[in-house]
Amino acid sequence: MKTMKKLPKIFAVIALLIGMAFSSQAQTEAPLKVGYIDFNALLQSMPGIDSVRISLQKYQGALTEQMDQMRAEFENKYLTYQSKSAGMSEIIKQNKEQELQQLQERIDAFQTQAQQDLQAQQQKLLQPLIDKAKQAISDVAKEKKFTYVLNSIEDVVLYSTPANDLSSAVKAKLGIE
């Protein structure tokens, strides 16, 4: 089933590569040279990724702490409501129930916003590393005269010889051992 979903993507990539090969050869007569790299593995091996992880963990910790405080407030108010509801008038019960419902809605909204903020923070912190990696890939591709470089992690590369793997050349360009 998973393979069936990938077939249209695979066919599109193959058709694109064939089309580009014909147009490229017709225009310049230069051979088509395609390389690949596992971009995620490269990113995970870059200097600075550890500080990004630490910053994200701290950011996530602060959000989690805030969420825990909100949940504790809700639990305390709920327990108080439960223990005293028998002696409350109907109007006070309704007010307390409404207050609990509003607090739960605030918690839900905070959780949604916190997830979005964490993703935005991750993108903000990773973007300089992503840009640096892309520039190194571009430089190596130009130096080695590659026409295209594909991301092997995206299941686009169905076959390639190890000679077309640019990982070690790009890591060398970035100073990564």
N, C-alpha and C positions, 0 to 999 in steps of 0.2 A: 504494500500500500504506500509506504514511504517512497519507494522507488518510482511508483506511478506518478506521484506528485512532482518529482524532480524531472521527469521526462521532458515536459515542455521547456523547462529551463535549460536542460542539456541540449535539446535540439536547437533552441534559439542561439545558444552560445556557439554551437558547431556551425550553424548557418552564418552567424556573424563572422566567425573566423574564416570560413571559406570565402565569403564575400569580400572580406578585407584582404585576404590573400590574393584574390584575383585582381582587385582594384589596385592593390599595392604593387603587384608584379607588373601590371599593365602600365602603371604610371612611372615607376622608377626602375623596374627590372631588378631591384634589390631583393634578396631572399627574405622571407618572413621569418622572424626569429621571436619565439615566445618563451618567456621565462615565468617562473612562479616563485612565490614565497608564502610562508605561513605568517601573515601579518600579526596575528594575535600572539604567536610565540615570540616574534621579534619584539613586540611592544612589552611583553612580560619580562624580557631580558634586558631592557634598556635601563641605563643609569637614571635614577630619579623615580622609577616606578615604586620603590619602597616608600619614599616620602609621600607619594600620592596616596598609597594605601594607608599610611599612618594618618594623614590628614583626613581621609574619608572615614576612617574608623573613629576619629575624634568627633567629626561632624555628626556621624551617625549616633555616636554615644550621647551627644548633647540633645539630639532630637529624641532619642529613646528615653533619656532622663525626663524630659519635658512631658512625654507621653505617659510615662509611669506616674508622674505627679498628678496629671489629669485623671488617670484611672483611679488612683488612690482617693482623690477628692470625690469621684463618683461613688466608689465603694463605701466611703464613710457616710456620705449623704444617704445612700440607699439603705445601709444598715440602720442609720438613725431613723429613717422613714419607717422601715419595717418594725422596729422596736416600739415606736411611738404612734403608729398609725391607728391602733385600736382606740386611742383616746382623742383622736383628732376629729374636728368637725369635717363635713364633706367639702367645704370650700377650701380649707387648709390642705386636705388630702389632694384635692385637684391641683392646688398651687404647687405642692411638693412634687407631685407626679409630673407636672409640666416642667418644673425646674430640672428634674432628673432627665426628662426627655431632651430638653434643650442642651444640657450638659453632654449627653450621649451624642447628639448631633454635632456639637463642637469637637468632641473627640474624633468622630468619624471624619469631619472636615480637616482637622489637624493632621490626621494620619494620611489622608490623600495628599495634602499639600506637602507634608514631610517627604513622602516618596518622590514627588516631583522635584522638590528642592534638592534631595540627595542625588537624583539623576542629573540635574543641572550642575551641581557642584562637581560631580564625577566628570562630566563633559568638560567643564571649565579647567579642571586640573589636568586632564589627559590631553587636551587639545595641543598644547605645546609639544608633547612627546609624539603625538600622532603627526603633527606637521613636520617635525624633525625626521621621523622615520620615512614619511612620504618623500621628503626631499632627498634623503640618502638613497632610497629606491630609485628615484628618478635619475640621480647622478650615476649610480651603478648601471642602470639600464642604458643610459647614453654612452657611458664608457665602453660597455660590452656590446653595444650596437643591437640591443633588443628592441624589437618593434612594439611588443606588448609584454606586460608583466601582470600575471593573474594572481589572485589570492587563493592559495591551495585549500584553505580551510573552508571555503564556500562551496566545496564539492563541485567546482567547475572544472578543475584539472582532472581528466579521466586517465591520462597517461602522460608521463614525461620522463625523460632521462635525468639522472641526477645532475648532469652537466648543466641543466637549465634551472636548477635550484639556486636562486640568488642569495639565500639566507646568509651564508658565510661571507660573501662579498659585501653585503649591506652591513652586517655586524662589524666587519673590519672597518668599513667607512665610518661607522659610528663609534669605533673604539671599544667595541664589546668583544670580550674573549669568548 
